[in-house]
Amino acid sequence: MLPPWPGWDGLHPLVIHFPIALLLTAPVFVLLAMIQPKRGASFGLSALAMLVLGTAAAFVAVGTGEAAAELATRNEAINAAIESHASLAETARDLFAGLTLLYAVILVAPLVLKKLATRTWVLATNAVFLGLLLAGSLVLANTAHRGGLLVHKYGVHAMLPPGS
């Protein structure tokens, strides 16, 4: 017999890896969009798809993390660690939501304004965006690190149903 499926508060360990993997891989596709002119549009759309899916997963991860945090056994150090992790997670989520919208505009602008459909536009906008994306990736990596500290330093784990 299969163990019971965890509730919303127990899903956090299952969902947190999706935004991390998708959002940290997206810069590779932005870079490929810059250096592969013939396939740049395809790489750009792939990067946008990763950003959309990763950002959606970040919203789910923050939601499940908030639910899991309510059940955590706490002391002063754990409270501080949870607050730090939660604050960074919300910042990363909001930052990537904005970056995702910005990249959609970067990709759509040349289609709407034909004079922007130049190689210079593609290189310049993708280079600037790549810098912003790498800054966001540092925030995301720091968020993940703080979550790892909660588990591995403080022993905070998601609550699972009995018999899991």
C-alpha positions as CSV (number, residue, x, y, z in Angstrom):
1,M,0.0,0.0,0.0
2,L,1.3,3.5,-0.9
3,P,1.9,6.0,1.9
4,P,-0.6,8.9,2.0
5,W,0.2,11.9,-0.2
6,P,1.5,14.8,1.9
7,G,-0.7,17.9,2.3
8,W,0.1,21.3,0.9
9,D,2.5,21.9,3.8
10,G,4.3,18.7,3.1
11,L,4.8,19.4,-0.7
12,H,7.6,22.0,-0.2
13,P,10.5,19.5,-0.5
14,L,8.9,18.1,-3.7
15,V,8.4,21.4,-5.5
16,I,11.4,23.5,-4.5
17,H,13.8,22.0,-7.1
18,F,11.7,22.9,-10.1
19,P,12.1,26.7,-9.9
20,I,15.8,26.3,-9.0
21,A,16.5,24.1,-12.0
22,L,14.4,26.0,-14.5
23,L,15.5,29.5,-13.5
24,L,19.2,28.7,-13.2
25,T,19.2,27.0,-16.6
26,A,17.4,29.8,-18.4
27,P,20.5,32.0,-18.7
28,V,22.2,29.3,-20.8
29,F,19.3,29.7,-23.4
30,V,19.5,33.5,-23.3
31,L,23.2,33.2,-24.0
32,L,22.5,30.8,-26.9
33,A,20.0,33.2,-28.3
34,M,22.7,35.8,-28.4
35,I,25.4,33.7,-30.0
36,Q,23.3,31.5,-32.4
37,P,21.7,34.0,-34.8
38,K,20.0,31.4,-37.0
39,R,18.3,29.7,-34.0
40,G,18.2,32.7,-31.7
41,A,14.4,33.0,-31.8
42,S,14.0,29.3,-30.8
43,F,16.5,29.7,-27.9
44,G,14.8,32.9,-26.8
45,L,11.4,31.2,-26.7
46,S,13.0,28.3,-24.8
47,A,14.4,30.7,-22.3
48,L,11.0,32.4,-21.9
49,A,9.3,29.0,-21.4
50,M,11.8,28.1,-18.7
51,L,11.3,31.5,-17.1
52,V,7.5,31.2,-17.1
53,L,7.5,27.6,-15.8
54,G,10.2,28.4,-13.2
55,T,8.4,31.5,-12.0
56,A,5.1,29.6,-11.7
57,A,6.9,27.0,-9.7
58,A,8.5,29.7,-7.5
59,F,5.0,30.9,-6.6
60,V,4.0,27.3,-5.7
61,A,7.3,26.9,-3.7
62,V,6.7,30.0,-1.7
63,G,3.1,29.0,-1.0
64,T,4.1,25.5,0.2
65,G,7.0,26.9,2.2
66,E,4.8,29.3,4.0
67,A,2.5,26.4,4.9
68,A,5.4,24.2,6.0
69,A,6.9,27.0,8.1
70,E,3.7,27.2,10.2
71,L,4.2,23.7,11.3
72,A,8.0,23.9,12.1
73,T,9.2,23.4,15.6
74,R,10.8,26.7,16.4
75,N,13.3,28.4,18.6
76,E,14.9,31.8,18.2
77,A,17.6,30.7,15.8
78,I,15.1,28.7,13.7
79,N,12.7,31.7,13.6
80,A,15.5,33.9,12.3
81,A,16.6,31.4,9.7
82,I,13.0,30.9,8.5
83,E,12.4,34.6,8.3
84,S,15.6,35.1,6.3
85,H,14.8,32.2,3.9
86,A,11.1,33.3,3.5
87,S,12.1,36.9,2.8
88,L,14.7,35.9,0.2
89,A,12.2,33.4,-1.4
90,E,9.6,36.2,-1.8
91,T,12.2,38.5,-3.3
92,A,13.4,35.9,-5.7
93,R,9.8,35.0,-6.7
94,D,9.0,38.7,-7.4
95,L,12.2,39.4,-9.1
96,F,11.8,36.5,-11.5
97,A,8.2,37.5,-12.1
98,G,9.4,40.9,-13.3
99,L,12.3,39.4,-15.3
100,T,9.9,37.0,-17.0
101,L,7.7,39.9,-18.1
102,L,10.7,41.9,-19.2
103,Y,12.0,39.1,-21.4
104,A,8.6,38.6,-23.0
105,V,8.7,42.3,-23.9
106,I,12.2,41.9,-25.2
107,L,11.1,39.1,-27.5
108,V,7.9,40.7,-28.6
109,A,9.1,44.3,-29.2
110,P,10.9,43.5,-32.5
111,L,7.8,41.8,-33.8
112,V,5.7,44.9,-33.0
113,L,8.3,47.5,-33.9
114,K,10.0,46.2,-37.0
115,K,12.9,48.7,-36.8
116,L,14.0,46.9,-33.6
117,A,14.4,43.6,-35.4
118,T,18.2,44.0,-35.8
119,R,21.1,41.9,-34.6
120,T,22.3,44.9,-32.5
121,W,18.9,44.9,-30.7
122,V,19.1,41.2,-30.0
123,L,22.7,41.3,-28.7
124,A,22.2,44.5,-26.6
125,T,18.9,43.5,-25.0
126,N,19.9,39.9,-24.4
127,A,23.3,41.0,-22.9
128,V,21.6,43.5,-20.5
129,F,18.9,40.9,-19.6
130,L,21.6,38.2,-19.1
131,G,23.2,40.5,-16.5
132,L,19.9,41.0,-14.7
133,L,19.2,37.3,-14.9
134,L,22.5,36.5,-13.4
135,A,21.9,38.9,-10.5
136,G,18.5,37.2,-10.0
137,S,20.2,33.8,-10.0
138,L,22.4,34.9,-7.1
139,V,19.4,35.8,-5.1
140,L,17.8,32.4,-6.0
141,A,21.0,30.5,-5.1
142,N,21.2,32.4,-1.8
143,T,17.6,31.5,-1.1
144,A,18.3,27.8,-1.8
145,H,21.3,27.9,0.4
146,R,19.3,29.4,3.3
147,G,16.7,26.6,2.8
148,G,19.4,24.0,2.9
149,L,20.7,25.5,6.2
150,L,17.2,25.1,7.6
151,V,17.3,21.4,6.8
152,H,20.9,20.5,7.4
153,K,21.9,22.9,10.1
154,Y,18.7,23.3,12.1
155,G,17.0,20.0,11.2
156,V,13.8,21.6,10.0
157,H,11.8,19.2,7.8
158,A,8.4,19.3,6.2
159,M,5.8,17.5,8.3
160,L,4.6,14.3,6.6
161,P,1.5,12.3,7.4
162,P,2.0,9.3,9.8
163,G,3.2,6.2,8.1
164,S,5.0,8.0,5.3
